[in-house]
Amino acid sequence: MRTAHVLAALAMTSADRLVTRALHRALPLWMQHGMRDSGLLGVSVDMATIAGAAAALAARPAALTRLVRASATSRLGVAYGPLPQHRLDIFEPAPLHAPARPAPDVIVFVHGGAWGSGSRLIYRLVGERLAAEGFTCLVLGYRRYPRASMEEQVNDVARALEWAADSAEFGERARHVLGHSSGAHVASMAVMRRARARLAPLCSSLTGVAGVYDIARHLDFERGRGVHEVSPMKPAAGGPANFAAASPAIAASQLLREQAALLPPVLLVHGTKDTTVPHDSSVRMAIALRAAGARDVDLIILSENGHADFMLELSGLVDERRFDVLGERGAGTGAQMRTLDPILRLIASCGRAAPHSSVDLGECPPGAASAHPIPPVVRSKL
């Protein structure tokens, strides 16, 4: 239903189209900064998102029913740290009458929100959907700007991953990290931090969907859209002096091979119709990881897929579609898939005792990422 899709798009892109850009046009710079740095911007974005989601749910009673059921059967507000924001929601698959069946894999979902908005409450439908696919899903809450910098947000996600690894309930299971937009940025930084410290990964795989991986480049993109001053990204990073340290693509390019070898398999998914984060963000991240010597990096570029499509479909606010998978030079490969399909394939391929696969991505000398030509898309491995 087209009306439902429009309402759902309103729910998931309000920060971009209805709040951030509107404030840029309507308010003087000092007021933009005031809303951004007081947290009022994040509250406004969340309220607009919830209002849009409510309208979309009214048009899709089945999704509303799932949300009510998920809230009734899940465990909400489980603490993984000492702060009020250190909470997560746990969604379990329906029990099967098979006592010998192993416990399901765990997906740790890190939501986006431009580092200043977003809430685990908004993403309960994501947890319910992933549970319906047979996984235990942990939907993380974490601090946001202005209460926390990017680095502190990374600390929160790292704390949650350590909590899951140390818990009797989840510690022996395969755990997969899934982040969207700024959540993909924060999650990838948390995972790479352990690799830099030469520590074994706390997850079996990392998936970033429509992620921001180079802060300086993305600031240039935001400037072109006219939202760079109201966006929380620049202050959350700590200013230009910290852009490189806060950029996963740059951090990846600085990894030694023995550090990169400690990374879990990485999947990057992006759409060509993303007007919030351009898909070359994921292309460059993939190239940086490959150049550093990461063992398993896959990139899926989907034609006609926008920034919010993954969340819209995963939440059940719109019907799922199948997108063309693009290959080198932007040509179609003849394959189609849902945005969730490559994630499910990655998880299925990751053994519990062997987080790295044996896929050979070819040799690329350290430091070559900056000189590597950037193709419009990179061939996906199906």
Helices and strands as residue ranges (DSSP letters): H 2-14, I 15-20, H 21-26, H 29-38, H 40-59, H 61-73, E 75-79, E 87-91, E 106-110, H 124-132, E 136-140, H 150-166, E 175-180, H 182-196, E 205-209, H 215-225, H 233-237, G 240-242, H 248-253, H 257-260, E 266-271, H 280-292, E 297-302, H 309-314, E 323-326, G 328-330, E 332-337, H 341-349, G 369-371
